[in-house]
Amino acid sequence: MTDDPSPPEAAESPPPRKPLSPAAQRALAEAEARRLAAEANARPAAREFQGSKGPEPTRYGDWERKGIAVDF
């Protein structure tokens, strides 16, 4: 063990990637366009009137009330 704080030489550069096919490049471009469109059209979730505090109590298929989970 040395006192040298520099990282090992093997971690400096990742191995080169093989080139993507035109179909893969097209698929990545389409996915990015869909992601940007979804972000542009995203609306914040509406707050529930007099709903429970904290996370959704039915998120695991159970209703949780005061730390007790009850199956439906």
Secondary structure as UniProt FT lines:
FT   HELIX           9..11
FT   HELIX           22..41
FT   TURN            49..50
FT   TURN            57..60
FT   STRAND          62..65
FT   TURN            66..67
FT   STRAND          68..71
//
